[in-house]
Each structure stands twice: as C-alpha cells, then as structure tokens.
Amino acid sequence: MSSMGTRISTLWVVVMFSMVFADIVGMMMPGVLTAMSAGQVGVPVTQGLLLVFAILLEIPIAMIFVSRVLKPVANRWANTVAAVITTLFVIGGGSLYLHYYFFAAVEIACMALIVWTVWVRPSSEAAASRAVD
C-alpha cells in the first residue's frame, strides 16, 4: 500500500496535468491564439498578471514534492491551503466551455480528495501502523 504522501503527490500530478491540458485544449478553439497574441484575454495582459498566474500555477507543481517531504501536521495545512487557493483559481479563472467544466470537475474532485485524505486518513493510517507494531 502506498504512503499518504505518495497518494497526495499523485493527486497533485493529476491536478497539474489537468490544468495544463485545459489550457492547451482551450487554445485549440478558433481565434483563441490570435486573441491571446493581441493581448485580448478579457483583462490587460501585464507582467504582473502573468506573474500572478505563474505563482498560482506553480502551487500544484510545488505540492507534488512538498506532499512527500513535510511532516504530517505541516503537510495537512500546506495541502489544505494549496487546495483551497487552487480551487478558487480554477473556479475564478474558468470559462463557459464544456471541456473546461470537465477539467475543472476533475481538478476540484482531486483537491477535495486531497483535503479529505490529509484530514481523515492520517488517523486511520496511524491506527493501522500501531496495529502492525
């Protein structure tokens, strides 16, 4: 059986790839790349905005590693905060296209499972560990 850190890390990989592919699939829509090249994405594209996007997109990437190395209490809080921030980003940055709804549903389900895992599973894993010792 895999460790909790491995399970959580794997869920973050799914979130990260879903976010990337949601953007890639969205760029396949006619006119999207042309509009993006012209800086027409609904708001002015500035270096500050791109930095905010980079930071928000880096959260799931960083959590792949962080989930494996933090101690349980820090891991619980880091994953909870990261999942909440990332979920808000997914909801707030969404579009009204079916492909985006699909990717967003997968991402949000994974993040809900992450939060559930860090708050519920540690007690069951600790009990199982004590039973083996």
N, C-alpha and C positions, 0 to 999 in steps of 0.2 A: 504494500500500500504506500502511495506517495505521501510525502510530508505536506503539511498545510502550506508551507512556503512555496512548494513546487506547484500545488494546485492553484494558489492565488496568482503566482507568477504566470502560469499558463493562461489563466483568465485574462490577465493584463495583456498578454500577447494577442489574444483574440480581440480585445478592445482596440488595441493599436492597429492591427491589420484591418479591422472593420472601419476604423476612422479613415485610414489611408485609402482603402478601396471605395468608400463612399465618395470621397473627393475625386478619385480617378474616374469612377463611373459618371459622376456629375459633370465632369469636364467633357464627356463624350456627347453631351447634348448639343445640338446645333446652336452655334452662336456663343456658347459659354466662353470658350477660349478667346474669341475675338473681344468680347466684352471685358474679360479679365485683363487682356493686354492693354485695353484702353483705360483700365482703372475703374471700370464701371461694375462694382460689386454691391451696390446699394449704399455704401459709405465710402468716403475718400480713402484710398489705399495710401497709408503713410508708413514710414519706417516704424513708428510707434505701434501702429495697428499690427504690422507684421511681427513685431517683437512679442506683442501680447499673444498672438496666435501661436508663435513658436513656443512660448512658455507653456501655454495650455496644451499644446500637442506633445510637449516633452514629458508631461506628467505621466501618462501611461507608459511611455518608454522607460522612464526612470523607475517606475514601480515594478517593472519586470525584475530588476536587480534588487531594489530595496526590499521587496517582499521576501526575498530569500535570506537576507542578512540581518534584518532587525530582530531584536528580542521581542517576545510576544506582546507586551503592553505597547511598546512603540510601534510595532507592526500593526496592531489593531487600530491605533489612532491615525497613523500615516495612511493606511488603506482606506479608512473611513473618510478622512478629509479629501484625499485624492479622488475617491469615487464620487463624493458629493460635488466637488468642483468640476470634474469631468462630465458628470451627468448634466449639470447646469449648462456647460458649454455645448454639449450635444443637443440639448433641448433649445437653448437660445440661438444656436447657430444653424438650426435646421432649415430645411426647405420643404416645400409642399409637394414633393415628388415621391412616388411610391417606392423607388429604390432607396431613398433616404429614410423613409419610415421603416423599411425593413432593416437597414443597417443600424439605425438608431435603436430599434427594439432589441436587436442582438447586443449592442453595446450596453444598453441600460440593464438588460437581464443579467449580463455578465457582472456588471458593477453591483447590482443588487445581491448576486450570489457571493461576490467578494465580501461585501459588508456582512451578510448573513454568516459567512464562513468565519470571519475574524471575531465575531461576537458570540456565536453559538458553538462552533466546532471546537474551540480550544478546551472547553470543559470536558467534552466527550473524549478528546484525544488524551487529555491528562488522566482521565479515569482509566482509559484503556492502557496507558503507559504504566500506571500504578498496578494494574491487574497483572501485567506481564512481569513486573519486578519482583 
